[in-house]
């Protein structure tokens, strides 16, 4: 069965490269616990991937997957930090529960990942539209740009997100 | 985002769907516009698909506390930009105010490009494939460019001590260089340290010889064992400091010879997070001694005690020395 030979492949990959990958991650993260976690996550991620494009250059492939996870780890820390700072400025009764915070952080991760590559003004316009529900003329006022520019920004942001989600390169 | 890539839709259909989203969701659409949209939506199966995909993108924003989410997301680019700016400021000792809290989180992004790096307060040694032995001082990073022609070590940040290896595996002799944005240091069989500062790079040559090549000059300079040099993009010149003192960090020591307190603190600052300063009144006091780098806070307390000063602790990260 193809499924079995694939998990053999993964096991081989794991035995051959796990130590190396963990070392590689450690040299980037400077933290053994994080490195061990992410090395593990990298293999989990590969197991979950359906396609069996294994593996001309296993280490290059592992590095690519692991690098994405490293970036995500930092993104999460940035977001958690920014979220906590935002909460710190709120009156206590308005503070969301820890459960809500977790869900919001997950959503913020997804959004930030999506918008990461956008120019600041495009990102800002899109967030004002999506989060605060402002219309184009209001956004134009807020940012001091023309309505036509706002509309172009929003279209660009949508096209970018569309490409990321539905046209992702393997 | 696993699973197969969904079927592609024609570009013009995607653009039409986006155009409708802008007209309907982000503007007040009149009835005629709505009607035109309904017509478009029903006129082709692909239109419906494209519309659904756009809706699924925007649904990710639903259900969040809008104001808090907005404030959080607005902080992010700022934090990232700050981090990039801080990278440039790092080796400059005057890290003012708010900047210094960022220091701890500054380094990770750059570590992605670096092959070897240390965090603040850490020192580490590695052996490279050519048998060279490298030590990195606190908060330092290098990238390696080793190929058939050369062995090139890019010093991205901080300070390196290099004992050049014999390169036994190479088919032919490959020059060994430490490159900085100010220019090159080429090893001629040798042990030396390079420290990258904001205005230039400092060489301490313990053994052998090193050729210095400023980035914007065709002149080269030859340094001999025991000497230390200062390299800028235009020029290189000898410094009075003995080379042996430039590499004291390798042994975990900070050497001070009648140096003003502010300079000693600036140096110590490299080994710990946060801001380290002093009252201008005591800034010029001459300090001498061999200080331990492994516990900067203890060293600070020691200096304070020896000189009749007091450590003023504004926060965990913000320390000042003032007259007792």
Interface residues (C-beta under 8 A of the other chain):
Chain A: X27 X28 X29 X30 X48 X49 X50 X67 X70 X71 X74 X77 X78 X79 X81 X82 X83 X85 X86 X87 X89 X90 X96 X100 X104 X107 X108 X110 X111 X112 X114 X115 X120 X123 X124 X127 X128 X129 X130 X131 X132 X133 X135 X136 X137 X139 X150 X151 X154 X155 X158 X159 X161 X162 X165 X166 X167 X168 X170
Chain B: X1 X2 X3 X4 X5 X6 X8 X9 X14 X15 X18 X19 X21 X22 X25 X26 X27 X28 X53 X54 X56 X57 X58 X60 X61 X63 X64 X65 X66 X67 X68 X69 X70 X71 X72 X73 X74 X75 X76 X77 X79 X80 X105 X108 X109 X111 X112 X114 X115 X116 X117 X118 X119 X122
